[in-house]
Amino acid sequence: MINIHNVTKTFGDNNVLRGITLHLEQGKVTSIIGPSGSGKSTLLRAIIGLERIDGGSIAIMGEHFVENGIYAHERACRRIQSRMGMVFQHFNLYPHMSVRNNLTLSPRVVKHMSREESDALCTGLLARVGLSDKIDAMPSSLSGGQKQRVAIARAMMMEPEILLFDEPTSALDPELTGEVLTVMRNLAASKMTMVIVTHEMSFARDISDRVIFMDGGVAAADGTPEDIFGNFGNPRLSAFLGSFATGT
């Protein structure tokens, strides 16, 4: 569903992505773990086009988004991007709009969805994330966990085939993390294709079909959760996982 071949990205003298090649399957949950600065978020942003790569190819469901460093024309890029949704670390809700308007704006503007249709979809998705009673609330009245659940519902409003999550719980207090992870587990159970950059190791182990460990701009380890979290043959991976086990 997502084919990434020899993707490179440099910021100045910093080679953030060093020839990444990955093939991610439809209906599967892939978690990307690794230390800060390893290229995890840059890779995720490159998949959806928020970060332009320097070289390599990215194809989404058989359609080239970028091929050998050359992007498709603008209309094709927009079409490919519309098949994906992204949930950010810091929610990115419009603070001056109600929850309802945050959810219905893009479908009405981009997909020309009617008010009735967008309201019905909004109501259903808020029920799915447990926030039916917040439909007319302003973001300032919501907890961090509620804001992130609204952000997930907003991403789902565009009816994407792929959902990307960039550290969706890292801005939350620990007691609010569980409510967001529950929503994500429910999405995974529905066979939504998901790519998740996360520091929640137990969550990555429990929810994922596949886990990729990035280090120094490369995919240093790649396998099932059992492969990754039971792997003591890779010294760098063992040190990384050990830091979570010891809390360092």
WODAPE-V69385 format. One line per field, one symbol per residue. burial: + if it has 16 or more other ideal C-beta (glycine too) atoms within 10 Angstrom, else -. A space follows every 10 residues. Layout:
burial: ???
This chain:
burial: ++++--+++- ----+++--+ -+-+---+++ ++++---+++ +++++++++- +-+--+++++ ---+++---- ++-------+ +-+++++++- +-+----+++ ++++-+++-- --+----++- ++--++-++- +--++--++- -+-+++++++ ++++++++-+ -++++++++- -+---++-++ +-++--++-- -+++++++-+ +-+++-++-+ +++++-++++ +---+--++- ------+--+ +-------
